[in-house]
Amino acid sequence: MITFPPQVRHELAGWTLFWADLEARPLAPEKLAALRQEVAERARGTHAHAPLAEHPTAVAVRRLFRAAGCDPTRYRPSSEALLRRVLKGEELPAIHSFVDLNNCLSVELVVPACVLAYGSAVPPFSLRAGRQGEGMASLRGPIDLAGKPLLADVEGPFGTPITDSERVRVGPETGRAWLVCYLPTGVSEPECALQELASLLFAAPVAVVRETAVTRAGSG
């Protein structure tokens, strides 16, 4: 039986995970389109006068990547990769209501975030570094996970703050999902993630938040 909040064993120091259990709601697509545009425009204004790589949150996330054994300039955090495209003038793409919400939250907080279809990964989870020879069929194709921060269940890795696995992909039939934000402890606070999520859902109520939770070292 899958229960929320998930039990998570934190083997990597410095990460706080913010979790939200989401249930889809019908929504006129124009509200979600307006939200994507608003978030992108706000990001361009926020980051117009300083390099993204110097943003305190981006710096902290990069530091945590290096601590796990991953070069963040070669394997960029998903938040940084997404923000770089937005700052070049690209729009946030329309993919799926859960994914679009996730992307907006990631851009606003400057942290990696992902959604996984409910039941596609079964707790208990581990937040750890990838092992030599470990890989995953990711949304970007096969990825070598050695030295990369990742989340895994008993079946193996299902997501990283770089990209997620095909196993947890949401689809047209997905009516419930778990969202997770990878927060650098002491730099990006769970309360801010909760407030930002509520703000985004007020503007475009694509989901109901059933529950939220926070896990960190010592909590699972």
TIBASE-843403 format. One line per 3 residues: number of its first residue (from 1); for each residue x, y, z of N, C-alpha, C. Coordinates in Angstrom, 3 decimals, decimal comma, padded with zeros to 6 digits. Example, Ala and Ser with C-alpha at 12.3 -4.5 7.8 and 13.67 -1.06 7.14 Angstrom:
<markes>
1	013,190 -005,690 007,800 012,300 -004,500 007,800 013,200 -003,300 007,800 | 012,850 -002,250 007,080 013,670 -001,060 007,140 012,900 000,030 007,870
</markes>
This chain:
<markes>
1	000,848 -001,200 000,000 000,000 000,000 000,000 000,881 001,247 000,000 | 000,551 002,188 -000,859 001,338 003,409 -000,978 000,774 004,466 -000,032 | 001,604 004,951 000,872 001,165 005,944 001,840 001,961 007,227 001,696
4	001,345 008,320 002,076 001,977 009,637 002,071 001,994 010,146 003,504 | 003,089 010,786 003,949 004,304 011,105 003,186 005,190 009,885 002,983 | 006,012 009,915 001,938 006,915 008,794 001,708 008,036 008,763 002,740
7	008,430 007,565 003,116 009,617 007,415 003,956 010,837 007,536 003,050 | 011,772 008,403 003,415 012,953 008,656 002,587 014,201 008,561 003,458 | 015,119 007,712 003,053 016,426 007,638 003,704 017,368 008,607 002,997
10	017,800 009,641 003,695 018,693 010,652 003,119 020,143 010,230 003,363 | 020,792 009,786 002,316 022,210 009,428 002,408 023,110 010,573 001,952 | 022,514 011,606 001,377 023,261 012,787 000,935 022,925 013,949 001,853
13	023,933 014,552 002,429 023,718 015,702 003,302 023,386 016,934 002,480 | 022,647 017,850 003,101 022,435 019,156 002,498 021,160 019,321 001,702 | 020,423 018,228 001,487 019,177 018,307 000,720 017,965 018,248 001,657
16	016,985 019,076 001,366 015,660 018,974 001,968 014,681 018,738 000,830 | 013,822 017,753 000,974 012,849 017,442 -000,066 011,461 017,904 000,365 | 010,835 018,697 -000,495 009,452 019,130 -000,280 008,564 018,289 -001,176
19	007,560 017,637 -000,594 006,666 016,743 -001,315 005,244 017,283 -001,302 | 004,534 017,099 -002,415 003,113 017,448 -002,487 002,376 016,338 -003,219 | 001,295 015,884 -002,632 000,423 014,878 -003,234 -000,681 015,636 -003,966
22	-000,720 015,528 -005,288 -001,609 016,335 -006,122 -002,699 015,493 -006,771 | -003,889 016,052 -006,843 -004,995 015,435 -007,566 -005,475 016,417 -008,629 | -005,581 015,946 -009,855 -005,881 016,831 -010,986 -007,298 017,395 -010,895
25	-007,445 018,627 -011,424 -008,738 019,271 -011,580 -008,890 019,702 -013,019 | -010,109 019,713 -013,547 -010,320 020,277 -014,884 -009,993 021,770 -014,870 | -009,421 022,258 -015,961 -009,058 023,675 -016,031 -009,045 024,129 -017,479
28	-009,573 025,327 -017,720 -009,478 025,912 -019,054 -008,003 026,129 -019,377 | -007,524 025,631 -020,521 -006,086 025,697 -020,820 -005,530 027,113 -020,894 | -006,396 028,108 -021,150 -005,875 029,470 -021,253 -005,320 029,978 -019,921
31	-005,841 029,487 -018,804 -005,309 029,910 -017,506 -003,905 029,367 -017,297 | -003,689 028,124 -017,691 -002,367 027,538 -017,554 -001,387 028,189 -018,515 | -001,835 028,504 -019,723 -000,978 029,193 -020,684 -000,578 030,569 -020,164
34	-001,527 031,269 -019,563 -001,226 032,594 -019,005 -000,228 032,484 -017,868 | -000,348 031,439 -017,046 000,589 031,249 -015,943 001,990 030,973 -016,470 | 002,113 030,102 -017,459 003,439 029,822 -018,024 004,092 031,097 -018,542
37	003,323 031,919 -019,229 003,865 033,164 -019,775 004,258 034,126 -018,661 | 003,418 034,238 -017,642 003,705 035,140 -016,525 004,975 034,729 -015,795 | 005,127 033,434 -015,538 006,307 032,939 -014,827 007,566 033,179 -015,641
40	007,494 032,936 -016,948 008,654 033,153 -017,814 009,050 034,624 -017,834 | 008,073 035,513 -017,960 008,365 036,953 -017,991 008,947 037,421 -016,661 | 008,415 036,900 -015,568 008,934 037,288 -014,253 010,380 036,815 -014,083
43	010,674 035,620 -014,573 012,040 035,104 -014,474 013,016 035,980 -015,258 | 012,608 036,409 -016,443 013,491 037,265 -017,252 013,771 038,581 -016,546 | 012,770 039,111 -015,844 012,997 040,340 -015,098 013,870 040,117 -013,872
46	013,636 039,027 -013,176 014,380 038,723 -011,951 015,855 038,504 -012,220 | 016,170 037,805 -013,322 017,549 037,401 -013,589 018,226 038,265 -014,662 | 017,639 039,431 -014,941 018,154 040,258 -016,031 019,511 040,871 -015,730
49	019,813 041,124 -014,461 020,996 041,928 -014,136 022,120 041,152 -013,458 | 021,977 039,845 -013,341 023,039 039,039 -012,731 023,028 037,652 -013,365 | 024,211 037,078 -013,598 024,258 035,735 -014,182 023,529 034,727 -013,318
52	022,807 033,823 -013,963 022,087 032,789 -013,237 023,029 031,971 -012,359 | 024,226 031,709 -012,851 025,190 030,890 -012,104 025,613 031,541 -010,794 | 025,329 032,849 -010,610 025,672 033,534 -009,371 024,500 033,627 -008,401
55	023,343 033,152 -008,809 022,180 033,192 -007,921 022,456 032,288 -006,715 | 022,192 032,746 -005,495 022,548 031,955 -004,300 021,969 030,543 -004,302 | 020,746 030,381 -004,762 020,151 029,047 -004,781 020,812 028,168 -005,824
58	021,056 028,732 -007,006 021,732 027,968 -008,056 023,128 027,555 -007,606 | 023,828 028,457 -006,920 025,164 028,143 -006,400 025,086 026,991 -005,399 | 024,093 027,030 -004,515 023,945 025,979 -003,504 023,624 024,634 -004,135
61	022,753 024,624 -005,142 022,414 023,371 -005,819 023,644 022,807 -006,523 | 024,410 023,659 -007,188 025,642 023,205 -007,839 026,607 022,599 -006,834 | 026,704 023,207 -005,674 027,609 022,690 -004,636 027,190 021,284 -004,194
64	025,898 021,057 -004,089 025,402 019,745 -003,698 025,630 018,705 -004,798 | 025,543 019,126 -006,049 025,875 018,221 -007,149 027,328 017,767 -007,035 | 028,221 018,727 -006,810 029,651 018,389 -006,716 029,915 017,471 -005,522
67	029,209 017,701 -004,424 029,401 016,861 -003,239 029,011 015,416 -003,506 | 028,036 015,207 -004,398 027,621 013,844 -004,744 028,561 013,198 -005,754 | 029,377 014,029 -006,437 030,304 013,512 -007,434 029,934 013,854 -008,855
70	029,053 014,859 -009,038 028,548 015,223 -010,366 028,994 016,633 -010,738 | 029,487 016,798 -011,960 029,878 018,111 -012,483 028,630 018,826 -012,990 | 028,166 019,900 -012,313 026,924 020,558 -012,714 027,039 021,374 -013,999
73	028,254 021,569 -014,499 028,385 022,252 -015,788 028,228 021,271 -016,942 | 028,411 019,986 -016,666 028,207 018,949 -017,677 026,796 018,368 -017,604 | 026,344 018,123 -016,388 024,988 017,637 -016,148 024,272 018,702 -015,325
76	023,613 019,614 -015,987 023,016 020,761 -015,303 021,801 020,337 -014,481 | 021,610 020,961 -013,321 020,351 020,793 -012,604 019,188 021,144 -013,530 | 018,092 020,419 -013,426 016,970 020,642 -014,340 016,451 022,070 -014,259
79	016,490 022,665 -013,068 016,025 024,040 -012,903 016,888 025,009 -013,694 | 018,195 024,803 -013,640 019,111 025,688 -014,343 018,978 025,522 -015,858 | 018,830 024,283 -016,304 018,663 024,045 -017,733 017,381 024,704 -018,238
82	016,302 024,579 -017,469 015,033 025,174 -017,857 015,112 026,701 -017,850 | 015,702 027,252 -016,798 015,818 028,706 -016,700 016,684 029,293 -017,802 | 017,740 028,606 -018,171 018,605 029,099 -019,243 017,837 029,226 -020,559
85	016,964 028,258 -020,820 016,159 028,334 -022,040 015,189 029,507 -021,974 | 014,578 029,703 -020,817 013,643 030,817 -020,648 014,355 032,152 -020,818 | 015,555 032,282 -020,242 016,289 033,544 -020,314 016,791 033,831 -021,725
88	016,858 032,808 -022,554 017,210 033,010 -023,963 016,007 033,414 -024,801 | 014,836 033,452 -024,173 013,635 033,891 -024,878 012,642 032,795 -025,196 | 012,979 031,549 -024,872 012,037 030,459 -025,110 010,899 030,531 -024,091
91	009,743 030,031 -024,493 008,607 029,978 -023,587 008,595 028,638 -022,852 | 007,940 028,620 -021,702 007,744 027,357 -020,994 006,769 026,509 -021,812 | 007,131 025,280 -022,134 006,294 024,487 -023,033 005,032 023,969 -022,351
94	004,000 023,736 -023,148 002,782 023,091 -022,676 002,964 021,589 -022,830 | 003,052 020,868 -021,719 003,315 019,428 -021,744 002,166 018,656 -021,116 | 001,889 018,934 -019,869 000,858 018,267 -019,079 000,613 019,187 -017,900
97	-000,611 019,256 -017,410 -000,906 020,213 -016,344 000,003 020,024 -015,134 | 000,282 018,768 -014,741 001,181 018,523 -013,621 002,610 018,971 -013,956 | 003,057 018,654 -015,154 004,422 019,007 -015,560 004,566 020,520 -015,681
100	003,563 021,175 -016,253 003,621 022,628 -016,396 003,672 023,303 -015,030 | 002,861 022,824 -014,093 002,899 023,354 -012,727 004,274 023,138 -012,111 | 004,808 021,953 -012,277 006,132 021,607 -011,772 007,197 022,533 -012,352
103	007,152 022,771 -013,664 008,141 023,628 -014,303 008,047 025,068 -013,808 | 006,822 025,549 -013,623 006,649 026,906 -013,098 007,227 027,017 -011,691 | 006,985 026,023 -010,869 007,515 026,039 -009,499 009,037 025,987 -009,504
106	009,606 025,164 -010,377 011,058 025,050 -010,478 011,688 026,383 -010,880 | 011,077 027,065 -011,833 011,599 028,357 -012,289 011,504 029,401 -011,181 | 010,385 029,433 -010,496 010,194 030,436 -009,448 011,172 030,244 -008,288
109	011,430 028,983 -007,916 012,277 028,697 -006,763 013,752 028,520 -007,115 | 014,052 028,342 -008,403 015,413 028,077 -008,890 015,957 026,774 -008,281 | 015,095 025,779 -008,184 015,505 024,464 -007,695 014,931 023,385 -008,611
112	015,602 022,243 -008,703 015,028 021,133 -009,460 013,729 020,660 -008,803 | 012,784 020,274 -009,635 011,520 019,714 -009,155 011,036 018,700 -010,175 | 010,288 017,723 -009,717 009,766 016,728 -010,653 008,419 016,230 -010,182
115	007,673 015,641 -011,103 006,418 014,979 -010,757 006,512 013,520 -011,172 | 005,943 012,653 -010,367 005,896 011,235 -010,703 004,460 010,754 -010,588 | 004,024 010,009 -011,585 002,673 009,465 -011,572 002,463 008,640 -010,315
118	001,322 008,820 -009,694 001,030 008,119 -008,449 001,144 006,615 -008,648 | 001,907 005,973 -007,773 002,076 004,530 -007,828 003,201 004,055 -008,707 | 003,851 004,968 -009,448 004,924 004,553 -010,352 006,225 004,249 -009,615
121	006,371 004,785 -008,423 007,495 004,465 -007,540 006,912 004,239 -006,158 | 007,426 003,258 -005,466 006,810 002,837 -004,201 007,802 003,028 -003,055 | 007,448 003,848 -002,042 008,319 004,007 -000,881 008,516 002,686 -000,147
124	009,615 002,587 000,628 010,539 003,657 001,009 011,507 004,023 -000,114 | 011,907 005,299 -000,104 012,845 005,816 -001,084 014,207 006,051 -000,428 | 015,220 006,187 -001,285 016,554 006,607 -000,841 016,998 007,791 -001,683
127	017,538 008,801 -001,038 018,211 009,896 -001,728 019,698 009,634 -001,573 | 020,363 009,317 -002,667 021,765 008,894 -002,593 022,487 009,244 -003,881 | 023,789 008,978 -003,896 024,587 009,147 -005,108 024,512 007,873 -005,941
130	024,505 008,030 -007,256 024,495 006,884 -008,142 025,785 006,088 -008,030 | 025,682 004,783 -008,223 026,830 003,891 -008,110 027,434 003,621 -009,481 | 028,682 003,179 -009,475 029,355 002,830 -010,718 028,554 001,750 -011,452
133	028,345 001,974 -012,739 027,614 001,021 -013,565 026,111 001,160 -013,493 | 025,619 002,092 -012,675 024,176 002,266 -012,528 023,663 003,225 -013,597 | 022,548 002,897 -014,181 021,966 003,747 -015,222 020,457 003,784 -015,108
136	019,834 004,565 -016,005 018,388 004,746 -015,961 017,892 005,148 -017,341 | 016,735 004,654 -017,716 016,075 005,117 -018,940 015,353 006,403 -018,596 | 015,996 007,539 -018,885 015,450 008,827 -018,483 014,593 009,431 -019,593
139	013,953 010,539 -019,268 013,143 011,247 -020,251 014,001 011,838 -021,363 | 015,326 011,887 -021,152 016,248 012,387 -022,176 017,011 011,249 -022,846 | 016,647 010,010 -022,523 017,375 008,860 -023,042 018,198 008,224 -021,948
142	019,002 007,211 -022,278 019,811 006,531 -021,264 020,778 007,504 -020,582 | 020,904 007,369 -019,272 021,809 008,249 -018,515 022,625 007,418 -017,543 | 023,921 007,694 -017,512 024,830 007,076 -016,542 024,658 007,809 -015,221
145	024,327 007,084 -014,169 023,993 007,701 -012,891 025,154 007,758 -011,909 | 026,305 007,247 -012,269 027,435 007,226 -011,338 027,742 008,634 -010,826 | 027,731 008,805 -009,508 028,075 010,083 -008,898 027,005 011,144 -008,974
148	025,828 010,806 -009,458 024,762 011,808 -009,580 023,765 011,638 -008,437 | 023,287 012,744 -007,871 022,251 012,613 -006,842 020,994 012,015 -007,458 | 020,330 011,126 -006,736 019,151 010,464 -007,295 018,217 009,986 -006,196
151	016,998 009,708 -006,615 016,015 009,051 -005,769 015,791 007,646 -006,303 | 015,700 006,678 -005,402 015,513 005,286 -005,796 014,524 004,608 -004,860 | 013,830 003,597 -005,407 013,023 002,716 -004,582 013,583 001,309 -004,711
154	012,829 000,308 -004,318 013,349 -001,053 -004,328 013,661 -001,529 -005,755 | 013,007 -000,956 -006,758 013,263 -001,335 -008,150 014,491 -000,628 -008,725 | 014,977 000,402 -008,041 016,140 001,141 -008,526 015,840 002,612 -008,704
157	016,767 003,365 -009,293 016,585 004,801 -009,478 015,372 005,130 -010,346 | 014,651 006,176 -009,939 013,512 006,615 -010,745 013,548 008,109 -011,048 | 014,506 008,827 -010,478 014,574 010,250 -010,751 015,852 010,867 -010,235
160	016,223 011,976 -010,831 017,359 012,766 -010,395 016,972 014,239 -010,493 | 017,719 015,139 -009,836 017,470 016,559 -010,052 018,000 017,052 -011,402 | 018,341 016,106 -012,277 018,736 016,415 -013,650 017,591 016,081 -014,601
163	017,034 014,884 -014,445 015,917 014,424 -015,258 015,285 013,235 -014,544 | 014,111 012,836 -015,011 013,412 011,721 -014,387 013,355 010,524 -015,318 | 012,836 009,432 -014,802 012,811 008,196 -015,571 011,509 008,065 -016,350
166	011,575 007,251 -017,398 010,375 006,910 -018,151 009,368 006,208 -017,241 | 009,877 005,520 -016,240 009,001 004,746 -015,353 007,982 005,624 -014,640 | 008,353 006,857 -014,277 007,456 007,693 -013,480 006,757 008,767 -014,312
169	006,922 008,736 -015,612 006,339 009,750 -016,492 004,818 009,842 -016,304 | 004,302 011,076 -016,255 002,854 011,272 -016,236 002,338 011,263 -017,663 | 001,079 010,897 -017,830 000,480 010,836 -019,152 -000,920 011,405 -019,136
172	-001,632 011,349 -020,272 -002,981 011,921 -020,350 -003,945 011,341 -019,326 | -003,698 010,091 -018,930 -004,604 009,421 -017,999 -004,243 009,669 -016,537 | -003,142 010,362 -016,282 -002,669 010,545 -014,903 -003,527 011,576 -014,180
175	-004,224 011,109 -013,160 -005,081 012,012 -012,395 -004,539 012,355 -011,023 | -003,444 011,694 -010,662 -002,824 011,959 -009,357 -001,327 011,794 -009,493 | -000,586 012,639 -008,814 000,872 012,594 -008,922 001,494 013,144 -007,648
178	002,741 012,759 -007,435 003,535 013,351 -006,363 004,542 014,299 -006,989 | 004,642 015,481 -006,394 005,636 016,476 -006,807 006,708 016,527 -005,724 | 007,966 016,624 -006,161 009,060 016,753 -005,201 009,988 017,876 -005,645
181	010,328 018,753 -004,718 011,309 019,815 -004,944 012,590 019,457 -004,191 | 013,716 019,568 -004,885 015,028 019,322 -004,284 015,576 020,655 -003,758 | 015,461 020,887 -002,470 015,847 022,173 -001,883 017,203 022,078 -001,195
184	018,105 023,035 -001,441 019,341 023,088 -000,658 019,032 023,586 000,756 | 019,317 022,754 001,734 018,966 023,062 003,120 019,596 024,381 003,572 | 018,776 025,207 004,207 019,259 026,476 004,733 019,308 027,592 003,717
187	019,047 027,282 002,467 019,067 028,293 001,407 017,669 028,489 000,833 | 016,997 027,398 000,548 015,631 027,427 000,032 014,751 026,675 001,026 | 013,773 027,359 001,595 012,997 026,793 002,694 011,714 026,123 002,194
190	011,307 025,015 002,835 010,065 024,343 002,442 008,840 025,255 002,505 | 008,825 026,176 003,482 007,695 027,098 003,587 007,549 027,942 002,335 | 008,677 028,318 001,740 008,635 029,098 000,494 008,088 028,259 -000,651
193	008,468 026,975 -000,688 007,950 026,080 -001,722 006,443 025,929 -001,581 | 005,963 025,766 -000,357 004,534 025,621 -000,123 003,785 026,891 -000,528 | 004,310 028,041 -000,147 003,663 029,305 -000,495 003,643 029,533 -001,994
196	004,749 029,208 -002,656 004,811 029,412 -004,101 003,863 028,458 -004,821 | 003,802 027,213 -004,363 002,873 026,257 -004,957 001,438 026,752 -004,817 | 001,086 027,243 -003,641 -000,264 027,762 -003,420 -000,549 028,953 -004,333
199	000,434 029,821 -004,520 000,265 030,986 -005,384 000,032 030,574 -006,837 | 000,804 029,603 -007,299 000,646 029,130 -008,679 -000,717 028,487 -008,877 | -001,154 027,715 -007,892 -002,449 027,041 -008,012 -003,614 028,011 -007,868
202	-003,400 029,128 -007,194 -004,427 030,162 -007,140 -004,621 030,775 -008,525 | -003,509 030,988 -009,233 -003,576 031,573 -010,572 -004,114 030,589 -011,598 | -003,742 029,311 -011,454 -004,168 028,271 -012,391 -004,451 027,007 -011,588
205	-005,677 026,837 -011,103 -005,986 025,718 -010,214 -006,086 024,375 -010,942 | -004,931 023,875 -011,369 -004,882 022,626 -012,131 -004,937 021,399 -011,229 | -004,784 021,596 -009,921 -004,743 020,457 -009,012 -005,190 020,878 -007,619
208	-005,610 019,902 -006,870 -005,859 020,048 -005,436 -004,678 019,425 -004,700 | -004,159 020,116 -003,717 -003,081 019,572 -002,900 -003,711 018,757 -001,776 | -003,552 017,447 -001,863 -004,114 016,563 -000,840 -003,321 016,663 000,457
211	-001,997 016,607 000,350 -001,111 016,694 001,513 000,244 017,214 001,056 | 001,001 017,756 001,990 002,389 018,108 001,751 003,250 017,528 002,857 | 004,524 017,386 002,592 005,455 016,837 003,586 006,861 017,326 003,276
214	007,713 017,224 004,274 009,114 017,595 004,137 009,950 016,453 004,691 | 010,974 016,042 003,931 011,921 015,066 004,454 013,328 015,646 004,359 | 014,137 015,277 005,308 015,541 015,712 005,326 016,324 014,665 006,123
217	017,627 014,840 006,180 018,458 013,904 006,933 017,944 013,770 008,356 | 017,762 012,526 008,785 017,270 012,274 010,117 015,778 012,123 010,222 | 015,058 012,344 009,073 013,586 012,279 009,133 013,027 010,998 008,569
220	013,907 010,164 007,923 013,358 008,978 007,297 014,331 007,831 007,368
</markes>
